[in-house]
Amino acid sequence: MQSISVVGLGFIGLPLAISFCEKGFRVYGIEVDTAKLDWLKRGVSYVQEDDQGIPLDKYLQKHLQQETFIPTDRMEEAAKAVDTYVVTVGVPVSGTGDMVYDYLDSAMQNIGSVLKKGDFILLRPTVVPGMIEERLIPQLERVSGLKAGADFHVAYAAERVAEGRAMEEFRTLDVVAGGLTPACTERAVQLLQQLTSGTVHVTDLRTAQLAKVVENVQRDVNLAIINELRQVAEAHHVDIYELIRMTNTHPRVQLLMPSVGVGGFCIPNAYYYLRASVDNPHMMPLYDTARRVNSDVPNQLVKDAATALAASGRSLQGAPVAILGLGMKDGSNDTRLSPPVDLAKVFISSGAHVRAYDPTIAEHSFPFQVESPEVCLDGAQVLVVGAWQPPFEALPWRQLLEKTNRPYIIDPRHRLKGYLS
Ligand SMILES: NC(=O)c1ccc[n+]([C@@H]2O[C@H](COP(=O)([O-])OP(=O)(O)OC[C@H]3O[C@@H](n4cnc5c(N)ncnc54)[C@H](O)[C@@H]3O)[C@@H](O)[C@H]2O)c1
């Protein structure tokens, strides 16, 4: 049985580690957060994923029992058994748009300290293009005293999966891989081909890093088109959904659907990574604008709600606002850079009284969270469907909606349309 280490057991690393286990690998999962390790050792997943109707917890418990998944914070323990490290530790972006390199730097130092000749490091986080050659490899070399490309191999293959469908997509999606040398690339191809039935597309290291951020920036731009179109449609008093349907009958047009904002760890951060990788600050005016348009969506939605309430003689000041689902998108319990959370904050700063319900997110994660849909919806004058969570499917919506008070509804994906009279 081949043993590997997956470093970082977050939203991506945990389902990735378990997906390797399912492919017959023994995986040493390295995680520095001891609270997460405690959950894992008890067989409880903090990441909401399932595969073929089976929740991640069940896979986790199976592989703990079979000792094919070994969660630990001890890199030395893994180093004795593995020659391959798959790194999923990311680079957060601060509120001021600066990169927080500390986590990935420390992962490099930990790996560097146990690195042996012949080892292979496959990096999978989204990164500032160029930082692998300029920042990460020099750290590995300095700490290990070994030479990249000669003594050990390094390659990059960004993770492309979507939270909520991660395990299926690890198995099926094409990936782009680029190594420091052809031999490094070959190690990446050999490993990835054991995980995915998709194609492993081979390129150079820099193109591989750029390809990932460009994929996300392209989505940012496409989503900005729709978020801007919302106001254009309103100005013409036309239904944006009808407009999108008609426009998409053109074979070369593919407009996306509106949303409550563009968030999550991936799309907004990719813009900042790309921006940090170029010297000229004026090089990307279109991408700058798209990011600005998308990050302004919560403000626009709150403004629209205030206007709608005023039209019916009401005020946002003190108005009960119900938000259903706080994940960064449907089916996700990740609240980092989450549009529904941003929306809640803008409503609160506009004087509204926000109550949010999301059974997939730990209680008391936010001061405006409430424990039941009844409390959330009671008297609501504004109703927002932020992220549609799997447990919502079973709720008695018709009955619950009777608790609201003629609400202005923000439900861009029409989740509640069938229940509204
Ligand atoms: N979340 C997504 O949907 C998604 C999709 C595609 C790509 N990605 C990329 O994948 C990467 C990981 O994202 P994520 O959402 O899993 O992040 P995450 O924050 O959930 O996971 C990172 C994990 O690494 C751990 N960690 C930090 N420092 C460590 C160290 N030195 N050693 C071991 N573990 C350490 C953290 O405690 C955390 O559990 C990011 O670059 C992200 O951009 C994410």
The ligand as an ORCA input file, in Angstrom:
! r2SCAN-3c Opt
* xyz 0 1
  N     -12.414     25.853     -0.329
  C     -12.565     25.728     -1.640
  O     -13.676     25.646     -2.199
  C     -11.358     25.644     -2.529
  C     -11.504     25.197     -3.859
  C     -10.382     25.099     -4.664
  C      -9.150     25.487     -4.152
  N      -9.038     25.913     -2.850
  C      -7.717     26.293     -2.348
  O      -7.257     25.250     -1.498
  C      -6.471     25.806     -0.442
  C      -7.013     25.340      0.883
  O      -8.305     25.867      1.061
  P      -9.235     25.397      2.242
  O     -10.565     25.985      1.951
  O      -9.119     23.937      2.447
  O      -8.540     26.166      3.483
  P      -8.659     25.816      5.017
  O      -8.218     27.018      5.765
  O      -9.993     25.217      5.294
  O      -7.575     24.659      5.212
  C      -6.238     24.851      5.486
  C      -5.891     23.947      6.681
  O      -4.492     23.957      6.861
  C      -4.227     23.983      8.266
  N      -2.856     24.471      8.446
  C      -2.413     25.752      8.555
  N      -1.068     25.767      8.664
  C      -0.660     24.464      8.611
  C       0.597     23.841      8.678
  N       1.740     24.531      8.813
  N       0.643     22.472      8.613
  C      -0.495     21.749      8.500
  N      -1.717     22.296      8.443
  C      -1.794     23.642      8.493
  C      -5.305     24.863      8.821
  O      -5.487     24.672     10.218
  C      -6.514     24.413      7.991
  O      -7.191     23.338      8.599
  C      -6.535     27.318     -0.631
  O      -5.416     27.740     -1.327
  C      -7.752     27.529     -1.479
  O      -7.649     28.695     -2.258
  C     -10.105     25.984     -2.031
*
